[in-house]
């Protein structure tokens, strides 16, 4: 699947007899996945998640990847049945009207609910869920530290929902690239320090400016 996906879809991919078993039977639930490609480093198919998107995979050897600045990605999985996914949100919580629009997944509360609910629909059990969180770097050249606000939101959300947050790699002054394998729970993190990698800052700034112009559903609160 390539390009942005405006609604969740279900794809079933069967293993072909005689081919190397790079992936097993997959049932994928995806929203706003930027691209899907084969990554030679991981020897696996990778689903790229954009800002305001998420991806859930069921019993899949595929991986999910994203690049983070001040945004947070939470990897959630059920280790017993090998179901898991990753989201990517820019802002903590939508406290305004509950109007759904193209940007609703930019908020942490929506991003977490969509991700967890889809994992539960795929057979996951809430009491077995394991969470790993990454990102929230202070990389935007603005007075407000959005990364810190995202961290505060995440810890409050985890506590309120009684979820198990196993691993955190949050904060700092640098962007990250995160690769997640839902079938095993393994996460690979690369700190991005090269000038060529810092375009994530420009991408987040552009996305944030676009949010400021969005007026559907009332005003958007930025910090």
Secondary structure, DSSP 8 states (H G I E B T S, - for coil): --S--SS-EEEEE---TTS--S---EEEEEEEEEEEEEETTTTEEEEEEEEEEEEEEES-S-EEEEEESS-EEEEEEETTTTEEEEE-BSBS---S-----TTGGGBHHHHHHHHHHHHHHTT--GGGEEEEEEE----SSSSS-HHHHHHHHHHHHHHHHT-EEEEEEE-SSSEEEEEEETTTTEEEEEEE-SGGGGHHHHHHHHHHHHHHH--TTS-----
